[in-house]
Amino acid sequence: MFISESVGYAKPNPHFFQAIHAQYPEMTTTNTVMVGDSLRSDIAGAANVQLPSVWYNPQHLSNESAIKPTYTVDNFTQLQKLLLTA
């Protein structure tokens, strides 16, 4: 788990993800996923660095934006199942 203030950059800035990758070079687009509740920061940030993403959307908000998550879940059971089977 990474927090913008501790990383030094805010999402969706690609430097946020690059700073994490510098600390953990074994993280790749095939073994890493961005999970977040914000389309504009979390999901867009993941798209900026070609990471798959999971939009946590418990309020069932409509996504009318051009930002498209790889997956969408609305509860933690769905998230757990997705992460364990993907």
N, C-alpha and C positions, 0 to 999 in steps of 0.2 A: 504494500500500500504506500502510495507516494502522495504527498501534499505539496501544492504549488509553492507555498512559503518556504518549505524546507528544501525543495529542489532549486528554487531561485528563479523560476520562470512560470508563467501562468499558461494554462491551456487556452486556446488551441495552438499556442506558439510551438513550433517543432523543436525548439531548444529544450522544452520540458521533457520530451521523450528522448532526445539525444543525450541529455544529462543522465537520465536513468540508464540508458544503454551503455554509457561510458562506465558506469559503476557495475553493470551486469551485462557484459558483452555476450553472454550465452543466451540472452533474450533475443528472440527472432520473431519474424512475422508468422512463423508456423508454431511457435510454442508460447506465444504471448497474446493476450486479448485485453482490450480496454473496456472496462465496465464502468458505466456512469449514467447519471440521470439527466445530464444536460446535453442537448443536441449541439448547441453552439460552442461549448468548450470541450466536453469529453469526446463526443462522437466525431465532431469536425476535426479535433486534434488528432484522433486516431487516423482519420482519413488522410490528413496531411502527411502522415508518415507511413501510409499503407498498412496500418495495423487493423486486424478485424476488430469489430466493436459490438458491444451488447448495450443496448439502451434499456435501462431500468425505468419502466414507465408504469408505476402502480396506479396512476390516476387515469390511465387510458387516454392520454392526450393525443390529439390528432397531429400528425406530422405533415404540415403543408410546406415544409422547407425543401430545399434541394439537398439537404444533409440526410444521407441514408445510412442507418446503422446496418451492420451485417445481420444482427439478430435483435429482436425485441422481446423482453420478458416483463411480466407485471408482478412477479413475486419471487421470493428467494428460493422456493422449491423448484420453480422453472429454471432459475439461474443455475442452481446446483446440478440439476439434471443435464442441462446444456453443457456445462463445463466438464462434467464427468463422462459424457458420451461423445463430445466433439474431438 
